[in-house]
Amino acid sequence: MTNILYRIKNSLFVNITNACPCDCVFCIRNFSEGMNEGESLWLDREPTIPEVQKAYTTRADLTEIEEVVFCGYGEPMQRPDDVIALAKFFKESDKRVRINTNGLVRLIHPTFEIARLQGVVDTVSISLNADDAEEYNRVTRPIFGIKSYQEMLSFARDAKKYTNVTLSIVGVIEKHRIDNCRQIARDMGVNFRVR
């Protein structure tokens, strides 16, 4: 499986699933096969933990990698146990670990304990993408419906107790909504990024 890992600058991205409970109107999956030219991120099947580890340890450019990021053509927290296990593995080689997520893990896996992030995940980047539940529902189209927005915010508040949190938005939304989202992050005491 050649599409498990892909590199952008000094970050190595881990693509472990194509499953996602959202169907965002702006998602790159709708417009491109992958992030790099000629590289598809569509998986034939989900890789096992040993397959991800092997793909990682056989890379020639590991000394240039500063951060390992769980982010592919799906929601990595569809597989939370595997993400935590792999995060511990990557931390053993002194890499920073980030999870890019929609923050809906507790709707996907209601028994997931956020405290498991502590010490193994350096940053959780959560897609905020809207300043209210109705707009969030319109642009992210989550299978869980309108309750998804408050769950995502709740996840961000709880994750902040155990790791660094960044709320992110896509830069194509209206300026007043960007300003509102920035204020949401400020009020929550977390980082904010326009991507």
C-alpha positions as CSV (number, residue, x, y, z in Angstrom):
1,M,0.0,0.0,0.0
2,T,1.8,3.1,-1.2
3,N,-0.8,5.6,-0.2
4,I,-0.6,5.2,3.6
5,L,1.9,8.0,4.1
6,Y,2.5,11.2,2.2
7,R,4.8,14.2,2.8
8,I,4.2,17.9,2.7
9,K,7.3,20.0,3.6
10,N,8.6,18.6,6.9
11,S,5.4,16.9,7.9
12,L,4.5,13.3,7.3
13,F,0.8,12.6,6.9
14,V,-0.8,9.3,7.9
15,N,-3.8,8.1,5.8
16,I,-5.4,5.3,7.7
17,T,-9.1,5.4,6.5
18,N,-11.3,6.8,3.8
19,A,-14.4,6.7,6.1
20,C,-15.8,9.9,7.4
21,P,-19.1,10.9,9.0
22,C,-19.1,14.2,7.2
23,D,-19.4,15.2,3.5
24,C,-18.0,18.7,3.6
25,V,-18.9,20.8,0.5
26,F,-15.3,22.1,0.3
27,C,-13.6,18.7,1.0
28,I,-10.6,18.1,-1.3
29,R,-11.8,14.5,-1.8
30,N,-14.5,15.9,-4.0
31,F,-12.0,17.6,-6.3
32,S,-8.7,15.7,-6.3
33,E,-7.2,12.2,-6.0
34,G,-4.6,13.3,-3.5
35,M,-2.5,16.1,-2.1
36,N,0.6,15.5,-4.2
37,E,0.8,15.2,-8.0
38,G,0.1,11.6,-9.2
39,E,-0.5,10.4,-5.7
40,S,-3.9,8.9,-4.8
41,L,-5.1,8.8,-1.2
42,W,-8.0,6.5,-1.9
43,L,-7.3,3.2,-0.1
44,D,-8.1,-0.2,-1.3
45,R,-8.5,-1.2,2.3
46,E,-7.5,0.3,5.7
47,P,-3.9,-0.5,6.6
48,T,-3.1,-2.5,9.7
49,I,-0.9,-1.0,12.5
50,P,2.1,-3.1,11.4
51,E,1.7,-1.9,7.8
52,V,1.7,1.7,8.9
53,Q,4.7,1.1,11.1
54,K,6.6,-0.7,8.3
55,A,5.8,2.1,5.8
56,Y,7.1,4.6,8.4
57,T,10.3,2.8,9.4
58,T,11.3,2.0,5.8
59,R,11.2,5.7,4.7
60,A,14.6,7.3,3.8
61,D,13.6,10.8,4.9
62,L,12.7,10.3,8.6
63,T,15.4,12.7,9.9
64,E,13.8,15.5,7.9
65,I,10.4,14.8,9.3
66,E,9.5,17.1,12.2
67,E,5.8,16.1,12.7
68,V,3.6,13.2,12.0
69,V,0.0,14.1,11.2
70,F,-3.0,11.9,11.1
71,C,-4.8,13.3,8.1
72,G,-5.8,11.5,4.9
73,Y,-8.9,11.0,2.8
74,G,-11.0,10.2,5.9
75,E,-11.6,11.0,9.5
76,P,-8.6,9.4,11.4
77,M,-10.7,9.1,14.6
78,Q,-12.9,6.5,12.9
79,R,-10.1,4.3,14.2
80,P,-9.3,5.9,17.6
81,D,-7.6,2.9,19.2
82,D,-5.2,2.6,16.2
83,V,-4.5,6.3,16.2
84,I,-3.5,6.2,19.9
85,A,-1.3,3.1,19.4
86,L,0.4,4.6,16.4
87,A,0.8,8.0,18.1
88,K,2.7,6.2,20.9
89,F,4.9,4.5,18.2
90,F,5.7,7.8,16.5
91,K,6.5,9.4,19.8
92,E,9.2,6.7,20.4
93,S,11.1,8.3,17.5
94,D,10.8,11.8,19.0
95,K,8.3,13.1,16.5
96,R,5.6,15.6,17.3
97,V,2.2,14.1,16.7
98,R,-0.9,15.9,15.5
99,I,-4.4,14.7,14.7
100,N,-6.5,16.6,12.2
101,T,-10.1,15.7,13.1
102,N,-13.7,16.8,12.7
103,G,-14.0,16.4,16.5
104,L,-16.9,13.9,16.3
105,V,-15.2,10.9,17.8
106,R,-17.6,10.6,20.7
107,L,-20.5,10.4,18.3
108,I,-18.6,7.8,16.3
109,H,-17.3,5.9,19.4
110,P,-19.3,7.0,22.4
111,T,-16.9,5.3,24.9
112,F,-13.7,7.0,23.7
113,E,-11.8,8.6,26.6
114,I,-10.3,11.9,25.6
115,A,-7.7,11.6,28.4
116,R,-5.9,9.0,26.2
117,L,-4.6,11.9,24.1
118,Q,-2.4,13.0,27.0
119,G,1.3,12.5,26.5
120,V,1.0,10.9,23.0
121,V,-0.7,13.6,20.9
122,D,0.9,17.1,20.9
123,T,-1.9,18.9,19.0
124,V,-5.4,18.2,18.0
125,S,-6.5,20.4,15.1
126,I,-10.3,20.4,14.9
127,S,-12.3,21.6,11.9
128,L,-14.6,24.3,13.2
129,N,-15.7,25.6,9.8
130,A,-18.7,27.5,10.9
131,D,-19.8,30.0,13.6
132,D,-23.2,28.3,14.4
133,A,-24.8,24.9,14.2
134,E,-27.0,25.6,11.2
135,E,-24.1,26.8,9.0
136,Y,-22.0,23.9,10.3
137,N,-24.7,21.4,9.3
138,R,-25.0,23.0,5.9
139,V,-21.3,23.0,5.0
140,T,-20.1,19.8,6.7
141,R,-23.2,17.7,6.2
142,P,-22.6,15.3,9.2
143,I,-24.5,12.1,9.4
144,F,-25.3,12.9,13.0
145,G,-27.2,16.1,12.1
146,I,-27.5,19.3,14.0
147,K,-26.1,18.0,17.3
148,S,-22.7,17.6,15.7
149,Y,-21.7,21.2,16.1
150,Q,-22.1,21.3,19.9
151,E,-20.4,17.9,20.1
152,M,-17.4,19.2,18.1
153,L,-17.1,22.2,20.4
154,S,-17.5,20.0,23.5
155,F,-14.7,17.8,22.2
156,A,-12.5,20.8,21.8
157,R,-13.1,22.0,25.3
158,D,-12.4,18.6,26.8
159,A,-9.3,17.9,24.6
160,K,-7.8,21.2,25.8
161,K,-7.4,19.5,29.2
162,Y,-5.0,17.0,27.8
163,T,-3.3,18.5,24.7
164,N,-2.9,21.6,22.6
165,V,-6.0,22.4,20.5
166,T,-6.4,24.4,17.4
167,L,-9.7,25.3,15.8
168,S,-9.4,25.6,12.1
169,I,-11.6,26.9,9.3
170,V,-11.4,26.9,5.5
171,G,-10.5,30.4,4.1
172,V,-13.4,30.4,1.7
173,I,-16.1,31.3,4.3
174,E,-17.4,34.8,4.7
175,K,-15.2,37.3,6.5
176,H,-17.8,38.0,9.3
177,R,-18.0,34.2,9.9
178,I,-14.2,34.0,10.1
179,D,-14.2,36.8,12.7
180,N,-16.9,35.0,14.7
181,C,-14.9,31.7,14.5
182,R,-11.8,33.5,15.7
183,Q,-13.7,34.8,18.7
184,I,-15.0,31.3,19.5
185,A,-11.5,30.1,19.6
186,R,-10.4,33.1,21.7
187,D,-13.2,32.5,24.2
188,M,-12.3,28.9,24.5
189,G,-8.6,29.7,25.0
190,V,-7.4,27.7,22.1
191,N,-5.4,28.4,18.9
192,F,-7.1,29.4,15.7
193,R,-6.0,28.8,12.1
194,V,-7.4,29.7,8.7
195,R,-6.4,27.0,6.2
